[in-house]
């Protein structure tokens, strides 16, 4: 993927999001903004907690603890990526 394709995908995602907000009404937009701010705050807090926890908790930990930590994080992120990829059946017969 080159830069132009990435820009086009980001632009399209932004336009689709704006259209959803417009069709959803003002209450939907307000709720979305509140949830967005809450998620950004949690992301920043989680990043800070991860850096502090890594500096204090893993600085003198044995190699097994490092391996277990990285294995756990990689499994969490890989399973998180699969949540949105399941087929939507909505009453129809599904084929996966």
C-alpha positions in Angstrom: 0.0 0.0 0.0 1.4 3.4 -0.9 0.7 6.8 0.6 -2.0 7.7 -1.9 -4.0 4.6 -1.1 -3.6 5.1 2.6 -4.8 8.7 2.3 -7.8 7.6 0.2 -8.8 5.0 2.8 -8.5 7.4 5.7 -10.4 10.1 3.8 -13.2 7.5 3.0 -13.3 6.4 6.6 -13.6 10.0 7.8 -16.4 10.7 5.3 -18.4 7.6 6.3 -18.0 8.5 9.9 -19.3 12.1 9.3 -22.3 10.8 7.3 -23.1 8.4 10.2 -23.0 11.3 12.7 -25.2 13.4 10.5 -27.8 10.7 10.0 -27.7 9.7 13.7 -28.7 13.1 15.0 -27.2 15.4 17.6 -27.6 13.1 20.6 -25.7 10.3 18.7 -22.9 12.8 17.9 -22.6 14.0 21.5 -22.5 10.4 22.8 -19.9 9.5 20.3 -17.7 12.5 21.2 -18.0 11.6 24.9 -17.0 8.0 24.3 -14.2 9.1 22.0 -12.8 11.4 24.7 -13.1 8.7 27.3 -11.3 6.1 25.1 -8.5 8.6 24.4 -8.1 9.2 28.1 -8.0 5.5 28.8 -5.4 5.0 26.0 -3.2 7.7 27.4 -3.6 6.3 31.0 -2.9 2.8 29.8 0.2 4.0 27.9 1.6 5.8 31.0 0.7 2.8 33.2 2.5 0.5 30.7 5.7 2.5 30.7 5.7 2.9 34.5 4.9 -0.8 35.0 7.5 -1.8 32.6 10.1 0.4 34.1 9.3 -0.6 37.7 8.0 -4.1 37.4 10.0 -5.6 34.6 13.3 -3.8 35.1 14.8 -6.6 37.2 12.4 -9.4 36.3 13.7 -12.8 35.0 13.5 -13.5 31.3 10.5 -15.8 31.8 8.5 -12.8 33.1 9.4 -10.8 30.0 8.4 -13.7 27.7 5.1 -14.2 29.5 4.3 -10.5 29.4 5.0 -10.2 25.6 3.1 -13.4 24.9 0.1 -12.2 26.8 0.0 -8.8 25.1 0.4 -10.4 21.6 -2.4 -12.8 22.3 -4.6 -10.0 23.5 -4.0 -7.9 20.4 -4.4 -10.8 18.0 -7.7 -11.8 19.5 -8.9 -8.2 19.6 -8.3 -7.9 15.9 -10.4 -11.0 15.2 -13.5 -9.7 17.0 -14.7 -7.6 14.1 -14.0 -10.2 11.5 -16.7 -12.7 12.3 -19.5 -13.0 9.7 -22.8 -11.2 10.3 -25.6 -13.7 9.9 -28.7 -11.8 11.1 -31.1 -14.7 10.7 -29.7 -16.0 7.4 -27.7 -19.2 6.9 -24.0 -18.2 7.1 -21.1 -19.7 5.4 -17.7 -18.9 6.8 
